[in-house]
Every structure is written in structure tokens, then in C-alpha cells.
């Protein structure tokens, strides 16, 4: 799974092959089924996101648009 949110530390960045995922269509929710210690371990291993683009539209997007979980729209005042 590849999403822009994954680069910014969203839980999608923690998904690995073979993980169990619960999908609840009625609630429009997807859950990664991990115990707390595994969550913490994977989060600790996650490198900090550093935008790779220095100019152009993708650079603007990387710097001005937050993850979908935080609205996914242009930041106010940008």
C-alpha cells in the first residue's frame, strides 16, 4: 500500500506483508490488527519524512497539503 500519508508517519506506513487488516464497510473504517508493542516497535523504526522534491508542483504539495487523515486540503494561510 502506498499513500502520501504513509510518508508522514500515518498508520499506513506501518503495514507489512502478511498483516491482518479488518475492513468495516458500514463504518467506512480499516484497522490494522497489531498489539500495542508491535505498533510501538514499528513506529520507532519509521524514519522521519524529508520531502524529496525541492521545486515544482510536487514540492508545493509536499509542503502545503497535510495527510488525508488531517483533512488533505491546502493549509490555511498558505
Backbone bond lengths (Angstrom), bond angles and torsions (degrees), N, CA, C in turn:
res aa  C-N    CA-C-N  psi(-1)  N-CA   C-N-CA  omega(-1)  CA-C   N-CA-C  phi
1 X - - - 1.440 - - 1.523 108.21 -
2 X 1.307 116.67 128.75 1.458 120.82 179.07 1.518 108.60 -127.87
3 X 1.321 115.97 119.94 1.456 122.60 178.49 1.519 108.47 -138.87
4 X 1.340 118.77 150.39 1.466 119.55 176.69 1.526 112.13 -56.58
5 X 1.332 116.33 -32.85 1.456 120.46 -179.01 1.525 111.64 -62.50
6 X 1.322 116.98 -30.97 1.463 120.97 -179.02 1.527 111.09 -61.02
7 X 1.318 116.88 -36.13 1.463 120.49 -179.59 1.514 112.07 -66.47
8 X 1.321 116.25 -23.96 1.464 121.11 -176.82 1.527 112.80 -100.11
9 X 1.332 116.95 16.71 1.455 120.51 175.50 1.516 115.51 88.14
10 X 1.323 118.15 8.54 1.450 122.37 175.60 1.536 109.26 -59.03
11 X 1.328 119.15 153.55 1.460 120.73 179.98 1.538 114.62 -53.26
12 X 1.332 117.74 -23.98 1.466 118.87 177.98 1.523 111.37 -62.59
13 X 1.319 117.65 -22.02 1.464 121.44 178.37 1.529 111.70 -71.54
14 X 1.324 116.58 -16.89 1.460 120.80 -175.71 1.520 113.12 -94.29
15 X 1.334 118.37 -6.70 1.458 121.92 -178.29 1.526 110.29 -71.52
16 X 1.334 115.38 135.44 1.459 121.82 177.50 1.521 109.56 -127.37
17 X 1.333 116.42 157.39 1.461 120.99 176.58 1.520 110.04 -53.85
18 X 1.315 116.80 134.58 1.450 121.88 178.25 1.522 114.67 92.21
19 X 1.338 118.27 -8.59 1.469 120.97 178.65 1.526 110.32 -67.17
20 X 1.321 115.48 151.85 1.456 121.10 175.77 1.520 108.80 -93.19
21 X 1.327 114.71 130.64 1.455 121.36 -179.06 1.523 108.17 -124.07
22 X 1.327 117.09 131.55 1.464 122.20 177.00 1.526 108.59 -100.82
23 X 1.317 115.93 129.41 1.458 121.20 -179.79 1.524 108.65 -116.05
24 X 1.326 116.02 119.57 1.456 122.41 178.66 1.525 107.07 -112.30
25 X 1.314 115.78 99.54 1.464 120.64 -175.36 1.527 111.17 -66.22
26 X 1.318 117.03 -41.72 1.466 120.38 -177.76 1.529 111.95 -60.42
27 X 1.330 116.69 -38.93 1.471 120.57 179.99 1.522 112.43 -91.59
28 X 1.342 116.67 -3.75 1.467 122.46 -178.29 1.520 110.37 56.15
29 X 1.329 114.99 51.80 1.461 120.72 -174.45 1.527 110.52 -135.39
30 X 1.323 115.00 140.23 1.456 122.39 174.80 1.522 107.13 -123.61
31 X 1.332 116.93 128.00 1.456 121.48 -178.04 1.516 110.45 -122.86
32 X 1.316 116.14 133.86 1.454 123.14 173.02 1.524 106.44 -88.80
33 X 1.324 116.79 120.59 1.460 121.27 -173.65 1.526 110.81 -91.71
34 X 1.333 115.03 91.88 1.465 122.55 178.44 1.523 108.78 -130.05
35 X 1.334 116.08 151.18 1.470 117.44 174.65 1.531 108.65 -79.10
36 X 1.306 116.09 163.08 1.476 122.10 -173.06 1.519 112.68 -57.95
37 X 1.326 117.51 -39.46 1.468 119.75 -178.29 1.532 111.41 -66.63
38 X 1.335 117.01 -35.12 1.471 120.18 177.86 1.519 110.56 -70.15
39 X 1.340 117.55 -39.39 1.465 121.39 175.73 1.530 109.59 -55.91
40 X 1.340 115.94 -50.77 1.462 121.05 -177.10 1.527 111.34 -63.44
41 X 1.309 116.79 -41.39 1.461 121.37 179.86 1.528 111.08 -61.76
42 X 1.315 116.16 -48.06 1.470 120.16 -179.78 1.519 111.31 -65.92
43 X 1.327 117.41 -39.86 1.466 120.33 179.78 1.535 110.85 -64.52
44 X 1.326 116.51 -37.52 1.468 120.88 179.29 1.528 111.52 -66.40
45 X 1.325 117.62 -30.61 1.462 122.23 -179.63 1.528 112.94 -80.70
46 X 1.320 116.84 -14.29 1.457 121.42 -174.99 1.532 110.77 -72.46
47 X 1.331 117.28 122.54 1.470 118.83 178.96 1.530 111.01 -71.49
48 X 1.303 115.94 154.45 1.468 120.95 177.22 1.524 109.40 -67.28
49 X 1.316 115.93 143.19 1.464 120.85 179.43 1.525 110.45 -79.15
50 X 1.312 115.20 128.79 1.459 121.80 174.97 1.525 106.15 -125.21
51 X 1.343 117.62 114.30 1.467 119.08 179.93 1.524 111.29 -54.44
52 X 1.321 115.56 130.64 1.465 120.19 -176.32 1.525 113.47 -87.15
53 X 1.310 116.59 -25.15 1.454 120.19 -178.21 1.526 109.96 -85.95
54 X 1.313 116.13 136.00 1.466 121.03 -178.25 1.525 113.01 -104.20
55 X 1.344 117.33 -18.01 1.459 120.37 179.46 1.524 109.25 -154.03
56 X 1.311 115.96 166.45 1.459 121.12 178.37 1.518 113.01 91.83
57 X 1.334 114.71 -176.79 1.457 121.65 -175.08 1.522 112.75 -64.04
58 X 1.332 117.98 -41.06 1.458 119.95 -179.31 1.521 110.67 -64.02
59 X 1.314 117.46 -36.51 1.457 121.07 176.20 1.525 110.76 -62.42
60 X 1.314 116.46 -45.47 1.462 120.35 177.76 1.522 110.67 -59.73
61 X 1.325 115.79 -44.66 1.461 120.24 179.07 1.525 110.81 -60.05
62 X 1.326 117.10 -47.47 1.466 121.31 -178.33 1.525 112.29 -60.94
63 X 1.308 117.21 -34.14 1.458 120.94 -176.20 1.531 114.22 -90.63
64 X 1.325 117.85 -23.42 1.457 119.64 -171.37 1.529 115.92 -113.97
65 X 1.333 118.36 -13.28 1.460 120.34 -176.96 1.528 109.52 -112.97
66 X 1.339 117.37 118.81 1.468 120.88 179.24 1.533 110.90 -75.16
67 X 1.326 117.93 170.25 1.460 121.09 178.26 1.525 111.79 -59.57
68 X 1.324 115.75 158.10 1.459 121.23 179.08 1.525 111.17 -57.63
69 X 1.331 116.88 -34.96 1.464 120.51 -179.80 1.535 111.94 -65.25
70 X 1.338 116.62 -15.30 1.464 121.23 178.34 1.528 111.24 -113.11
71 X 1.321 116.36 18.60 1.457 120.43 176.23 1.517 114.56 116.30
72 X 1.339 117.52 -34.15 1.448 121.89 176.67 1.519 114.53 61.28
73 X 1.308 117.66 23.53 1.460 120.91 179.33 1.525 110.10 -120.09
74 X 1.303 115.30 162.85 1.458 121.54 -179.12 1.523 110.02 -52.52
75 X 1.334 117.15 130.70 1.461 121.63 -179.94 1.528 110.19 -62.79
76 X 1.315 115.89 140.26 1.470 121.39 178.86 1.512 110.22 -61.36
77 X 1.299 116.43 139.80 1.446 121.32 177.97 1.514 114.05 81.93
78 X 1.329 116.68 3.77 1.473 120.03 -177.87 1.507 110.65 -81.84
